[in-house]
Amino acid sequence: MTLTNDYVHPPSGFAAFRGWGVFWFVVAVVSAAIYFQTGLETLFRAWATPEYSHGPLIPILSLFLFLRQLKSVPINTAPVTDRTPGVMVLIFALLLGGVGRMIQIPDFAAYAIILWVGGLILVSFGWRDGRQFWPPVLHLVYMLPLPGVLYYGLSTYLQGVSSELGVWMLRLIDVPVYLEGNIIDLGVYKLQVAEACSGLRYLFPILSFSYIFAVLYRGPMWHKAILLVSAVPITVFMNSVRIAIAGAVVDHFGLSFVEGVTHFMEGWVIFVTCVLILFALAWLLLRLHPEKHSLVAALDLETAGLGPQFRRIGLVRPSKELIGVALLVSALAAAWQVIPPRQLSQVQREPFYLFPRQVGDWSVGESARLTPDIARILAADDYISAPLTRPGTPQAVDLFVAWYRDQMTGGTHSPTVCLPGAGWEIASLETIKVSKDLGGARPFTLKRAIIQKGVERMLVYYWYDQQGVNTASSYYAKLTLTKAKVLTGRSDGALVRLITPINSGNDVAAAEARLQDALRAVIKPLNRFVPG
């Protein structure tokens, strides 16, 4: 919808608040805050992290967009007869939030909050007028934390792109550098994967800014689309520049200077620079357009009259739909205070320290203890990291299994995230099917990867074990987990990984045979420690 500077001045002062509509509106909002409490707590926890620290600003900016757009919607004095779609949206939001609480998936309640806001607008304005406000409601998506499986997948990919591009920039200015996975080796200093990614924490606020920029931009729709999707490449580029600057500082001034430069570049410098690049891109698009306009004229930055628009809340009518929804959410909010959340189902299993010392022809060595930092990041409730050896086989197979009692508060991390962080480059990655003759109860899929670090190469098998359902897909694993949480109340699961060296003769077939034989040996004993 095109915004204009012409708007109707609504009544001001106490007279605007005399109707009972405001009362029922406030009841609906307060009761919803109580009902969606778990979702709000999830948002507050996410906003405490660097990646989502911009979160508290998103509702404020969405309110700004809403009030600006409200100026173009005249006050409707006729009866509103199309509130039913809003009621349906609100009921769906209540169902989603309720399911999230019952099965203890608080993200569901966080998502439901956005649906609730959209539904409340539709009930207040009716479908014909209320549906125009989808831009500010959609903007609320940027306050949500990404699901873990998407976050780790996206961050891993962007880390790799940033590292590659940063190393390319360093080589352009003749700085000696070597890249191993996501570890950038500068000789006397190494940028670890977490450091290489730290600039990407500004991706989410830049995405939000680019959305607002596109909404306020008055140019053609394809201009808006370019401005909206440009946030990702701009942020990755600036993170690569940060990496290149850190490398150049080490090369020319030494290690003692790099920490200050790195912290300086991790601050608002990246964010502000990304915003300036976005403005420059908008200016360039305007230069290429036949009807050239100034950038100031192309942005609808009119802010006059927002106060009077805010006071239009006093014109909310006490419709039967609003009253009904307010009473319903009030009753549900009160019920949540006396109905305890569903308890996590207890799982009977044996701890990994009882894992047998002999599985088939393979001897199981002592389980290694992870370093405190790795153990903290892994956050597994139980794990085993032990070598498997066999007489006559010079190369060992390393078995690693991490088990989680409740994956709703953490859970498995894909090796495609961890391995590059340790300096390993993933040379190939594919999904293969495992037949029943390898010892499983049913055929399943696993990931087969070849990783390398310098001249060293390894063959890796890994899969997710979700209560007896083995799969290579992290997305299917999450879907299976959600289904189990609804039906049985369980959210336990594990990641299983087998890894073996590929000898200097590059004999992949021999490594493959070792992994398959080890897989056949361990698959059945695992059932005692990773219950189905």
N, C-alpha and C positions, 0 to 999 in steps of 0.2 A: 504494500500500500504506500502511495506517495504521501509524504508528510508535508504539511503547509504551516505557515506561521499564523494562520487565522484560526482562532479558537473561541469557544464560548466561555465567558466568565461565569462560573457557578456561584451560587450564594456563598457568602463568607460569614464568619462569626458563628456565635452559638446557634443561630437559627438553622444552620445547615445540619446540625446534629440532633434535631429534635425527634427524628423518626426512630421507631423500634428496629428498623433494618440494621442500623449500626450495632445495636446490642447483639442481635443474632449473628451478625458477621463476626464480631469479636468472640462470641462464644464458640463459633466454628473454628476460628483460628487458634485460640488458646487450647481448646480440646484436642485439636489436631496436633499441636506441639507436644501434648502429653502422650497422645496415641502413638506418634511417630518418634518417641523418645530414643529408641535404639538407633534409628536412622540418623537423628541429630548427633548422638554420641559418636557414631561412626564418622560423620563429617568433621566433628571437632578434633577427633584423633588424627584424621588425615591432614587437617589444616595445620597441625602442629609439626608436620614434616616439611623439609625444604621444598620438595616437589610441589606441594599443594598449599604452601603458605599464602598464596594469593586468594584462597577460597573465600575468606570472609568478605572480600570486596565484590564477589560475583553477585550476591543478592542485592547489594546496593546499586551496582551498575545496571542490573536487570530492572530494578525499580525506576531508575533514571530513564531507561529506554521506554518503560511502560508509560510513565508520566508524559514523556515527549510525544508518544504516539496517541495518548489520550486527548491531546490538544486538537487532533484532527477528527475526533469522534464527537459529534454534537450531543448534548443532553437529550435523552429520549424521554418524552413525556407520555408516550403511548404505552399501553400495557405490553409487557414482554411475555410472549406465549411460547417461546422456543428454548426453555430452560432444561428440557429433558436430556439432551446430550451431555450437558454439564453434570447432571445428577449421575448419569451412567459412568462418566469418567471418575467422579468422586467415589462411587461405590467400588469401581475397579481398583482405585488407589488404596482404599481401605482393605480390600481383600489381599492385595499384594503386600501391604505393610503387615497385615495380620499373619499371613503365611511366613513372612520373614521372621517375625517374632517367634512363632510357634516352632519353626525348625531351626531357629537361631542362625539365620543368615541376615545380619543387619543391613547388608548392602541393599536387599530388597526394599527395606523400609526407607533407605536413603533415596532410591529411585522413585519410590511412591510419593515422596514429598513433592517432586516436580509435577507429577500427575495431579496431585491434590491442588497445587497452585493453579494449574491450567483449568481444572474442573471448577474451582471456585470462581474464576473469572467468567467462565461460560455460564454458570448459574447466575451470577450477578448481572451480566450484560445480555444474556441470551446468545444463542448460537450465531445469529447473523452478525451482531457487533463483536461478540467476544472472540470469535475465531480470528479476527484481525490481529490479535495480540500474541500470535505465536512467536514472533521474533524475541521479545523479552523473556517469554517462558522457556524457549529453547536455549537461550543463553545460560540458564541455570545449570545446564548439563556440565558446564565447565567447572562447577564447584565440586563435582563428584570425583572420587578417586577411581582410577581405572581398576577393573578386576585384575588380580595378581597375574593370571596367565597372560593377559594382554599387556600389562605393564612390563613384565620381564621380557616378553617377546619383542615389544617395541623398543625398549631401552637397549637390549642386546644388539638389535639391528642398527640403531642409530649410533651406538658406541663404535661399532665396526666402521660405519661410514665416516664418522668424525675422526677416528684414528687414521684411517687410510688417507683422508683428505689432509689432515694435519701433517702427516709424514710427507706427503707430496709437496706441501708448501715448504717444509724444512729443506727438502732436497733441492727445491728451486733456488734457495738462497745458500746452497752449498754447505748445509749443516749435516754432518754425518749422523745418521740415525738408522735404527733397525727396528722393525715391527715384528713382534711375536704375539700372535693373537690380538689381544687388546692391551698388551704391554708395550709401551714405546720406550725403547732402550736408547738413551742419549750418551751412553758410555759411563758417565759419573752419576747419572740420575735417571731414574725410571719413573715414568708416569704410569701408575697402576690403573686398572680398568675403572675404578671408582672416580679417580681424578679426571680421567679422560671423559667421564660422563657428567661431571659436576656442572658444566655449563648447560647441559640439557635440562636442568631443573627449571629453566626459564621457558621451556617449550610450552608448558601449560598456560602460564599467564600471557605469553605472546599469542597463543591460539585464541584466548579470550579477547585480547585487544584487537586482533585481526577481524574477529567476528563483529565487534562493535564498529570498527572502522568500516567494514563492508556494509553494515546497516546504515550508517550515517552518510555513506558515499552516494552521491547523486548521479554517478555515471551509469553506463550501460550495465546490464546484468552480467555480461562476460567479464567486465572489469571487476565487479564484486566477487565473482568466482575466483579470479586470479589472486586478488588480495586476500581472500579467505584461505586458500590452500598454500599461499606463499610462506605461512608462518613456519612450517616444518623445515623447508630448505634454508630459510634465513637463519633459523636458530642453529641448525647443524653447521652451516657455514661459519657462523660466529664462534661456535665452540671449537671448530677446527683452527680458526685464527688464534684463539686463546692457546691452544696446544702448540701451535707454531711459534707464538711469541715466547712461551715458556722455554721451548727448545733453543730458540735463538739467544735468550738471556743466559742460559746455562753455557752455551758455546762461547759467548763473548765475555761474560762477566763472572762466571763461576756459579757454583751451587748455592752460595750464601744469599744470592739475590733473588732466586727463583720463587721462594715461598711468598715473599711480599708481592711480587708481580702476579703470581697465580691467584692469591686471595683478592687482589685488586680487580683482576679480570673476572673473577667469579661473582663480583658484586653487581651493582646497578649498571656498571659499564656495559655489560653484555645486553641487558634489557633495553637500556636507552639506545644503544647502537642498533639493535634489532628494530626498534620503533622508528628510528630515523631512516633505516633502509626501507621500511614499509612505506613511509611518507614519500621517499624518493621513487619507489616503484609506482605509487599512485600518480605522482607528477609526470613520470615517463608515459604512463598510460594515457594521461590527458594530452600530452604532446602528440601522441600518435592518433588521437581521435580527430575526425574532420572538424567538429565544432569544439575548438579549444577553449577551455575554461581555466581560470586560476584554481589552484588547489584549495584555497580558502573558500572560494565560491562553490567548489564541488563537494564540500563537507557541510552537512546540515548541523551546525553547532548552536542553533538557537536554543537558549535555556530559559527565556523569559516565560513567566506564567506557570511554572511548575508548582508553586505553592497553591494557587487556586485549584489546580487540577487535583492535588492531593486532598483538598477539602471536599472533593466530590464524593468521597467515601460517605459523607453524610446523606447522599441521595440514594444510597442502597435501600431497596424496598424490602419489607419483611414478607417476602413471598412464601408460599407454603413449601416450595422446594428448599429454600434456604433454611427455613425453620426445621423442616424434616431432617435435612442433612446435619444441622447443628445438634439436634437432639440425638441423632444416631451416633455421631462421633463422640458426643459427651458420654453416652451410655457405654460405648466401647472403651473409651479412655478410663472410665471408672472401673470397668470390668478388668482391665489389665492390671489395676492396682491390687486386685485380690486373687487373680489367677496367676500362679507361678509359671514361669517359662518352662518349656519341655526340657527335662533333664537329659543329658548325654547318656546314651546307652553304654553300659559297661561291656568291655570286650575281654574275653578270656584268651590269653596268649602266653607263650613262653618267652622270657627275655633272651636277647641274643647271646648273653654269656653262656647259655646252655646249648648253643649251636654245636652240632656234632663235629668231632675232630676228623672224621672220615666220611666223605660223601662219594660213593662209587669208588673209583680209582684215585680220587683226589684227596690229599691231606689238607686240612684246614689249619692255617697258622694262627698265631695270636692276633687278636683284633687290635689294630693300632688306635691310639688315642688322638683325636683331632686337636689342633691347637685351639686355645680359648676363643680367638677371633673367628675361626672357621666354625667352631661348634655354636657360637652365638648366632652367626648368620644362618647356619643350617637349622637351628632351633628344633631338632628332632627329639622326640621323646625316648627313642632308643635307636641305636645304629650298630652296624658291624662293618669293619673295614679290614679284611683279612686276605692274605695271599693263599691261593690254591696251587699246590704243587703235586706233581705226579712223577713216579720213577720213570726215567728214560725220556722225560720231556724237559729240556733245559729252560724253556721260558715258562714263567708262572702266569696264572690268571688271577687278577685282583677282583675280589667280590666286595661290593659296597651296597648296603641296603640301609635306607633311612626310613624309619616308621614314625608316623604321627598319630597320636590318639584323637586329635581334633584338628582337622585341616581348615576349619572355619576361622581359626585365629593364626594361621600361618600356612604350612603345607609344603608340598614338594616344589623344588625348583628344578627346571630343566637343566641338564648338563650343558646344553648349548649356551647357557648363561655362565656357568661356573668354569668350564674348560677354557674359554678365551681369557677369562680373568686370571688364569694360572699360566698364561702365555702360549696355550695350545691354539693352533689354527685348524679349523674344521675344513679338511680338504674335500670331503664328500659326506653327504647325509641323505639317507633314504629309509623308507619304511619297508620292512619285509614281513612275510607271514611265517609263523612258526607252526609246524604241523604237530599232531598229537604224538607222533613217534619220538619226539624229543622229551616226552615225559609229562606234558601238560594235560590237564583234564579235558581241555578243548583247544582247538587252534586259536592263536591270538597273534597280534602284530607287535613288533618292537622296532625301535630305531637302530639302524646300523650306521656307524660313523667311522671314518678314517680321520684321525687327527695327527698333526705333526708339529714338531718344534725343532727347527734346524733340520738335522739329518735323522732325528728320531721320529718314528712313526708308530702309531698304536691303532688297534682295531677295537671298537667299542660297541657293545650291545647295551641298550637300556630300555626300560618300559615302566609304566605305572601300574601298580597293583592296587586296585580299588575294591577291596573286600571280595577277592576272588575273580574279579574282572580285570584281565591283563590287556593293556592297550598301549600303542605307541603314541596316541594322540592326547596331548594335554587337554584339549577342549572336550574330547569325549570323556576323559577322566573326570573333569569337573562336572559334566552332565551326569555321569554315573554317580558321583558323590552327592549331587543335589537330589537325585532320585532316591538314593539310599537314606538321605537325611529325612526326607518326607515320609518314606515308608517304614523305616526301622529306627530312626533317631540316631543312627551311627554316622560318624564323619571321619573314621580312621582310614588310613591308607599308607602306601609306601612307594618309594622309588627304588628300583633294582637296577644295578649297573655291573656289567662284567667288562673287563678291559685287559688286553694282552698285547705285548710288543709284536711288531712286524719286523722280522729279522733283517739283517743288512742286505740279504739277497732279494728283498722286497717280495717275499713269499707270502702273499696275502692268503692263499689257499690254506697254508699250514696254520696260520693264525685263526682263520675261519673254523677249521676243524677243531682246534683247541677250545674256542669259545662255545661251539655247539656241544662238544662233549662235556664241558663244564656246566653248560646250561642244563643238559640232561641230568647231571648229577645233583644240582642244587634245587631244581624246580619243585620236587616233591617235599624235601625237608622244609622248604620255606613256608609251607602251609601251617606249620606249628607256630611260626613266629610272625607271620603276616596272615591273620585269619581271614577266611572267606565269608 
